[in-house]
């Protein structure tokens, strides 16, 4: 997660090179920053604040700095939340709060900017084969069992591939989805259908 100055620099460089921004993909994510699951009263303020900053504030900041460019041409904002924005898990109040905030923020952006031709949608991925998931399973006493436990939570019996989420994001960025805004597109292998 960068500073506001760093974010402004990225947006300015994009404008200088391309002259416009057609799509913004906000995919910030960090899971548990603590060494164990913590209930609300056990969660240190600094852990909560850092998780919110990385997972929610960064989405706000990138959108805040990019939307002025999109006001001229319209565009599509795709934010990435999590199944945990809709289904809580024990001891993860910081992550769940941040991803729930991304879901709500996306709807707010859609409401505020539809009149300007800016669409905003949110992806709700299940467990995906990322470093965040593998870091968790590799730290478990039995990494193979932990990986299987993640896989078994999905109706399809596996975790997702990053390319499957990327394909959904590209679709939301494309003209094929021009009648969608304020929507949550679930890419979770059936996790939330249970």
C-alpha positions as CSV (number, residue, x, y, z in Angstrom):
1,X,0.0,0.0,0.0
2,X,1.5,3.2,-1.1
3,X,1.2,6.8,-0.1
4,X,-1.2,9.3,-1.6
5,X,1.8,10.8,-3.4
6,X,2.7,7.4,-4.9
7,X,-0.9,6.8,-6.0
8,X,-1.1,10.2,-7.6
9,X,2.2,9.5,-9.4
10,X,0.8,6.2,-10.8
11,X,-2.4,7.9,-12.0
12,X,-0.5,10.8,-13.5
13,X,1.9,8.4,-15.4
14,X,-1.1,6.5,-16.7
15,X,-2.7,9.7,-17.9
16,X,0.5,10.9,-19.5
17,X,1.1,7.6,-21.4
18,X,-2.5,6.8,-22.4
19,X,-4.4,10.0,-22.1
20,X,-7.3,8.4,-20.3
21,X,-8.3,5.6,-17.9
22,X,-11.0,3.2,-19.1
23,X,-10.8,0.7,-16.3
24,X,-9.5,0.6,-12.7
25,X,-8.9,-2.7,-11.1
26,X,-8.5,-2.5,-7.3
27,X,-7.1,-5.8,-6.0
28,X,-5.6,-5.0,-2.6
29,X,-5.5,-7.8,-0.1
30,X,-3.8,-8.9,3.0
31,X,-5.2,-11.5,5.3
32,X,-4.5,-12.0,9.0
33,X,-1.8,-9.8,10.2
34,X,-1.8,-11.3,13.6
35,X,-0.3,-14.7,14.5
36,X,-3.6,-16.2,15.4
37,X,-7.3,-15.5,15.0
38,X,-8.5,-12.8,17.3
39,X,-12.0,-11.8,18.5
40,X,-12.9,-8.1,18.5
41,X,-11.8,-7.4,22.1
42,X,-8.5,-9.2,21.5
43,X,-7.7,-7.4,18.2
44,X,-5.0,-4.7,18.7
45,X,-6.0,-1.3,17.4
46,X,-2.9,-1.2,15.2
47,X,-3.7,-4.5,13.5
48,X,-7.3,-3.4,12.8
49,X,-6.1,0.0,11.5
50,X,-3.4,-1.5,9.2
51,X,-5.8,-4.1,7.8
52,X,-8.3,-1.5,7.0
53,X,-5.7,0.7,5.4
54,X,-4.3,-2.0,3.2
55,X,-7.6,-3.6,2.2
56,X,-10.1,-0.7,2.2
57,X,-8.3,2.7,2.3
58,X,-6.2,1.8,-0.7
59,X,-9.3,1.1,-2.8
60,X,-10.8,4.4,-1.7
61,X,-7.5,6.3,-2.5
62,X,-7.1,4.7,-6.0
63,X,-10.7,5.4,-6.8
64,X,-10.5,9.0,-5.4
65,X,-7.5,9.8,-7.6
66,X,-8.7,8.0,-10.8
67,X,-12.4,9.0,-10.9
68,X,-11.6,12.6,-12.0
69,X,-10.0,11.2,-15.2
70,X,-13.0,8.9,-15.8
71,X,-15.4,11.8,-15.4
72,X,-14.3,12.9,-18.9
73,X,-14.8,9.6,-20.7
74,X,-16.7,7.2,-18.4
75,X,-15.1,3.9,-17.4
76,X,-15.4,0.8,-15.3
77,X,-14.1,0.3,-11.7
78,X,-13.7,-3.3,-10.6
79,X,-13.0,-3.8,-6.9
80,X,-12.1,-7.1,-5.3
81,X,-13.7,-8.0,-2.0
82,X,-14.0,-11.6,-0.7
83,X,-16.5,-14.2,0.2
84,X,-15.7,-13.0,3.7
85,X,-17.5,-9.8,2.9
86,X,-20.7,-11.9,3.0
87,X,-19.8,-14.9,5.2
88,X,-17.9,-14.3,8.4
89,X,-15.2,-16.6,9.7
90,X,-14.1,-16.7,13.3
91,X,-11.5,-14.3,14.7
92,X,-11.0,-12.2,11.5
93,X,-12.9,-9.0,12.3
94,X,-10.3,-6.8,10.6
95,X,-10.3,-8.6,7.3
96,X,-14.1,-9.1,7.3
97,X,-14.7,-5.4,8.1
98,X,-12.3,-4.3,5.3
99,X,-13.8,-6.5,2.6
100,X,-17.3,-5.7,3.7
101,X,-16.3,-2.1,3.3
102,X,-15.1,-2.7,-0.2
103,X,-18.5,-4.2,-1.1
104,X,-20.4,-1.2,0.3
105,X,-18.0,1.3,-1.1
106,X,-18.4,-0.2,-4.6
107,X,-22.2,0.3,-4.4
108,X,-21.7,3.9,-3.2
109,X,-19.4,4.6,-6.2
110,X,-21.9,3.1,-8.6
111,X,-24.7,5.2,-7.1
112,X,-22.7,8.4,-7.2
113,X,-21.2,8.1,-10.7
114,X,-23.7,6.3,-12.9
115,X,-24.8,9.7,-14.2
116,X,-21.2,10.2,-15.4
117,X,-20.9,7.0,-17.3
118,X,-18.7,5.4,-14.6
119,X,-19.7,1.8,-13.6
120,X,-18.5,0.2,-10.4
121,X,-18.8,-3.5,-9.7
122,X,-17.2,-5.8,-7.1
123,X,-15.8,-9.3,-7.5
124,X,-16.4,-11.7,-4.6
125,X,-13.8,-14.5,-5.0
126,X,-13.6,-17.6,-3.0
127,X,-10.3,-19.1,-1.9
128,X,-7.9,-18.5,-4.8
129,X,-4.5,-20.1,-5.4
130,X,-2.6,-17.0,-4.2
131,X,0.4,-16.4,-2.0
132,X,-2.0,-15.3,0.8
133,X,-3.7,-18.7,0.8
134,X,-0.5,-20.7,0.4
135,X,1.1,-18.8,3.2
136,X,-1.7,-19.8,5.5
137,X,-1.8,-23.5,4.4
138,X,2.0,-23.8,4.5
139,X,2.1,-22.6,8.2
140,X,-0.5,-25.2,9.2
141,X,0.7,-28.3,11.1
142,X,-0.4,-30.4,8.1
143,X,-0.2,-28.2,5.0
144,X,-1.8,-30.9,2.8
145,X,-4.8,-31.2,5.1
146,X,-5.2,-27.4,5.3
147,X,-5.2,-27.1,1.5
148,X,-7.8,-29.9,1.2
149,X,-9.9,-28.1,3.9
150,X,-9.9,-24.9,1.8
151,X,-10.7,-26.9,-1.4
152,X,-13.6,-28.8,0.2
153,X,-15.4,-25.6,1.2
154,X,-16.2,-25.0,-2.4
155,X,-18.9,-26.9,-4.2
156,X,-16.5,-27.5,-7.1
157,X,-14.1,-29.2,-4.6
158,X,-11.1,-27.0,-5.4
159,X,-9.8,-23.5,-4.9
160,X,-9.8,-21.1,-7.8
161,X,-7.1,-20.2,-10.2
162,X,-6.1,-16.5,-10.4
163,X,-6.9,-16.6,-14.2
164,X,-10.5,-17.4,-13.4
165,X,-10.8,-14.2,-11.3
166,X,-8.9,-12.2,-14.0
167,X,-11.4,-13.4,-16.7
168,X,-14.3,-12.1,-14.6
169,X,-12.5,-8.8,-14.1
170,X,-11.8,-8.4,-17.8
171,X,-15.5,-9.1,-18.5
172,X,-16.5,-6.4,-16.1
173,X,-14.1,-4.0,-17.7
174,X,-15.4,-4.8,-21.2
175,X,-18.4,-3.5,-23.2
176,X,-20.0,-6.9,-22.7
177,X,-21.1,-5.8,-19.2
178,X,-22.3,-2.3,-19.9
179,X,-25.6,-2.8,-18.1
180,X,-24.0,-3.8,-14.9
181,X,-23.2,-1.4,-12.1
182,X,-23.3,-1.7,-8.3
183,X,-23.3,-5.5,-8.8
184,X,-21.4,-8.2,-6.9
185,X,-20.1,-10.9,-9.2
186,X,-19.3,-14.0,-7.2
187,X,-16.4,-16.2,-8.5
188,X,-16.3,-18.6,-5.6
189,X,-16.7,-22.2,-6.9
190,X,-20.0,-22.4,-5.1
191,X,-18.7,-21.4,-1.6
192,X,-21.6,-19.0,-0.8
193,X,-24.2,-21.3,-2.4
194,X,-23.9,-23.8,0.5
